[in-house]
């Protein structure tokens, strides 16, 4: 089943989706409102870092099966991969991008078209928000179109593999819509395709990420309790995990990325009485403040301290800074410590996205290292060389990443989250 497919939104999900569909033999038109993204693709370049994606995208472009476009046109299927941010103030979903995508599609959809929303949204959005806008085309979302929600479930840094290998949940407004979408995903998905309705598919994605958020919050709160009792949290967790039915996560500086810090709030928005989900979000959202307190304590006797913040991306070996705890830590340190200089280092994040500097420059005359992201590149950080460059030997390790004996042997005061 070869189709002409339009993909709306060429970000961390849309571009890999367009590329993998082209590799499966479909004719794909990739659309984004950001003209710079389209221009870069036409030049054979991409704007995000993801292993294997550049080569795969260039191959898709060279084959002629992937075409970057700046206008939408007719297609057999339309896949929407736009952001769904949320309001920090109200903790509610911002569906403006989803609504804009539906409005853009309404003039071009035809009877029989398949329209898939992949963006993570509150349960009920496909049926109650997305579909009614599509119906301004004059077509009925259930009788004339095949409208579906199919959430992505990939891990940045392994997107291409997981996009093909992971199970997919496909939920349509009608059983026929579900079947049509399942047939499309079957052209490239090697995992199971689970069929359900659109609202259940939306809910499943939120539940998956809420599960992860709650487990991370448990680890973080265990670490805070252990600290209050004078116990090494990571040693205690490692011992507890020897139990055959216990698997506690590693504590850290908070939760980042576009999904886990956001999606549980969509559930709380629907059910304000949901106590565990809200509490988990509050625990994880408070971790950057905890880290900032540790840094402030480390440099409390230093005038106008210089802090080398190692890592801006929210997780190891990616360039994604969305909802990154590192940025929250930097903001809080700037608010709490007068005259502080924060030098950010990240080998994966381009300087046009966030002002960073080389590691050597950041360490020169610094008073404290804050290991915020466990990039592999930071494994090469030599405590002896760091000690020789720095003015004051302090470090806060939010990931349990640094070799504590090696760093303390060089005279570092090292605190570990």
N, C-alpha and C positions, 0 to 999 in steps of 0.2 A: 504494500500500500504506500505508494509515493504521493506525497502531497506538497502543495505550496503553502508554506507556513510563514506567518509574520510573528516576530518576537518583539514585544514592546518592553523596552528597558534593557539596556545592555551593561548591567552592572555585574556584581559578583555571582549572580545566578543567571541572568539573562544571556550574557555573552557565552558562558559555557554551554547553556542550553541550546543556543543557536548553533554553536559549533558542533555539538554532538549530534544534533538533528541533521545537519548538513552531511556529517560523516556517515549517517545512516541512509543517505541517498535522497533526502528531501531537498526541495528548493526552498531556501530560507531567506527571508528579507528581515534584516536586523534593523530596528528603528529605535532611536533615542532622541529626546528633545534637546540633549546637549550636542550641539553641532561639532564640538571639538572631538567627542568620542567617535562620531561618524567619520570625520576627516582623518583621524589617526588610523582607524580601521582601513580606510581606503588606501592609506599609505603602508599598510601591512604591519601596523603597530597596535598594541593594546594598552589600556590605561590602568590595568590592575595586575598584580603579581599573583600568579597561581601556577604551580609546577605543571609543565606540559601544555599549558593553555596557549602560549604564543605560537608554538610549532603547530598545534592542532588548528588554531584559527587561521594561520597562514596557509595551511593545506586546504582548509575549507574555502578560503578566498580564491586560491589558485584554481581550485576545481570548478569555480563558477557557481557552486551550489549555495554559497553564502554571499549575499549582497547587502552591504550597508546602505540604508536609504534614509532620507530626511523627510519623506512623506509616506503616509499610510495608503495602501491600496487594497484591492480585493485579494483574498486568499482563502484556501480551504479551511485553514485553522489559524486562530489567533491566540498567542500565549502571552499573558500579561505578567511581567516580572518587575514590578515597580516597588519602591520602598513603602513601608507602612510605619512611619515613626509614631511616637506618642508624645503627648504633652507632659513635660516634667511637672508642671504645676497641677494639672488635674488628674494625671495618671490615666488618661484615656487615649484611645487610638486616634491618630490623624489619618483619615481615609482620603485626603485630598488628592493624592497621587492615583489611587485606585479609581476615584471618581473621574479624574481627568482622563485616565486611560479609557474608561468606558465611554466618555463623551467623544473622545477621538475616534473610537471604533464605530460608534452608532451610524455615522454617514457611510461607512464602507462595508458593513456586514451584509450578507445576502442570505436568503432563505437556505437552510441546510448547513450553514457554517458551524464549525466547532469553535467555541470560545472558552478558553481555559484561564482561570485566575490562579497563578501559583503564589502570589504574594501572601504572606502570613497575615491573617485578618481575624477579627473577633468572630465567633461563631454566629452565623446568620447573615454575614455580609454579602456572600454571593447571591443569596436569594432575595435579600431585602434592600440592598444598596446597589450592587453591581448590575444585576439583571434588570431592575426597573430603568436604569439609565440606558442600557442597551435597547430597551423597548421604545425609546424615543425615536428609534429608526422606523417605527411602524410595524416591526416584527414582534411576535409573541415569543418570550424567552423559552417557553416550554414547547409550544407547537411548531415554531418556525426555526428556532435555533437549538443548538446543543450546548448548554452552558454548564460548566464543570469547575469544581475546585480540586486542584492537585498540588498540595504543598511540597516544596522542596525539603529534603532532609540530608543535606550534605555538610561535611566538615571542611572548612577552609584549609587549604594546604593539601587536600586530597579530593578536590571537587570532581574532577573528571572521572576518577575511578568510582566514587560513590554515586555519582549521578547515573551511572550505568548499572552498578551492582546492588545498590540498596533497594529494599522493597518500596513500592509507591502506593499511596492511598489515593484512590480516584473516586470522587463523589460528584455526581451530576444532579441537576434539578429533575431529571427524569432517568429511568433505567436505560433508555436508548442513548441519552447523552453520555452516561457512564460507559456504556459499551463502546461508543465511538472513540472516547478519549482513551480507554484501555487499549484499543487496537493501535492507536497512535504510539502510546508509550511502549507497547510491546515491540516496536521496531528498534528500540535501543536499550530497553531495560532488561537486564538479566535476572534481577530479583523478582520476587512475587509481586503481582499487581492485585491489591485488595480493593474490591469494589464496595462502595457504600453510597450514602447521600451526601450532598454538598456540605451541609451543616455539621454532620458527623466528621467529615474529613477535616474541616476547619478546626473542630474541637480536638481531634486527635493530635494535630501538630502542636496546639497549645499545651495539651496535657504532657506530651513528650518533653517539651522544654521546661515546663513547670516541675516535672519530676527531677530533672537535672539541677534546676535552681534550688529546690528544697534540699537535695543531697549535698550540694556545695555549701549551702547555708549551715547545714548540720556540722560539716567539717570546720567551717569558720567559727561557729559558736563553740564547738569542742575546743578549738585552739585558744579562744579567749578565756574559757573556763580554766583550761590547763595553765595558762599564763597566770591567772589570778591565784592559783594554788602553787605556783613555783615549779611546775612540771614542764618538761620538754614535750610540747604537743606532738611534734613529728615522731619522736621516739615512742610515745604512748600510742599513737595511731598505728604505727608500724607493728607494734606488739598486738594491738587489738585485731588487726587485719590477719593475724595468724589463725584466728578462729575461722572455721570452714564456712560459716554463714555470715561473716562480717566483711564488708568492703567499704571502709570509710575513705572518702576522697581526701586529697591533699588540700590544706587550707591555702589561701592566697589573698591577693590585694583587693578582691572583688570580682565581679563578673562583667565581661565585656562582650562585644559583638552585637549584631543587629537583632538576634533572636532571644537569647535567654534572659537578658535584663529587661526585655520589653514584653514578651508574650505572656508571662504570668499576670501582668497587669490587665491584659485583655480579659482574662478569666475573672479577675477581681472586679473589673468594670461591670461584668454581667452579674456577678454575685458578690456584692460588697461585704457580705457576712463571712466570706471565705477567709478564715483566720490563719491557717497554716501557710497558704500562698502569700498572703500579705506579710506575715512575719518573716518568711524566707527572703522576700524582696528587701525588707527593711534591714535584715542582718547583712545581706550582701552589699546593699547600697552604703552601709556604714563602714565597710572595711577600708576604703580609701582614707576616711577620717582617722581610723585607727593607725594606719601606716603613717599618715602625716604626724600624728602624735609621737610615734616612735622616732621619726626623723627629727622632730623638734627637740625631743629629749636628747638625741645624739649630738646636736649642735648647740645646745642651750648656752654653752659658755664661749661660743664663737661669735665675734662681731661680724655682721654682714657675711654670713656663711655662703659658700659655693657648693652646690649639690649637683652631682652628676647623676642624671636620671637615665638609667640604662633600660631602654625599651619604651616605645610609644604605642606600638600595636597592642591589641588586646590579648593576643596569644602568640605562642612561639612560631617563628618562621613564616609569618604572613605580613601583609602590608595594611591590614584592615585596622583602622583606628576608631571605628564606630563604637561608642559607649565604652571606650577603653578606660579601665581604672587608672592607668598612668596619667591620663589627662586630668582626671579628678584630683589625683594626688598633687600634681603640679599646681593646679588652681588653689587647692587648700593651703599648700605651703606658701604660695605667694600672698595669701590673705593673712596667714598667721605669723609669719616671720619677717620682721622689718629688714629691708635691705638684702633679702636673699637673692642669689643668682642661681637660676636653674638651667643647667646645660643638658639638653636632651640628646640622646644617642639612639639611633635605630638604623641598622644597615638595610632594612627592608622598606622603610617608609621614605618616599622621596621628599626632598626639602620643600618642594612646592606644596605638599600636603601638610607638612608640619616642620617648623624650623629645627633642624637637627645639626649636629656637628660630628666630626670624627672622634672616636673614642679617646685617642691620645690627647686631643685638644681639650676635651671635656674633663679629663683627669688632672690636667696641669693646674696645680694650686688648689685643687678641690678639697673640701673638708669632709664630705660624706658621699659614698656611693649608695644609690638606691636601685637595687636590682628589681625592676618592675615587670620585665618580660623575659622569659627564659629562652631567648633565641640561642640556637646552637653557636652562633658567632661569639657569644659571651663566654662560652666554655674555655676559649683561648685566653681569657683574661688572667694574667699572671699577678698574684698578690704582691710579689716582690717588686715588679715593675710599677704596679699601682702605688705601692707605698713610697717608692722613690719619686713619683710625680706629685703626690698629694701634699697639701699643707697639714692636714689633720687626718688621722687614720681611723675613720669610722665608716660603718656600712650597715645598711638595713636590707636584708634579703627577704623579699616577699614570696619567693617561690621555693625556698629550700634548695637553691641551685648551687650556691657556693660551697666549696670545701671548707667547712668551719675550722678544722685543725690547721690547715694551711694558711688561712687568713689570720687567725689569732696568733699563729707563730710569727707573723710579720708585724705584730703589734696592733692589729685592728680590733677595735671594739665592734663586735658583730652581733646584731640583733636579728632574729629570724622570726617571721610571722608563723 
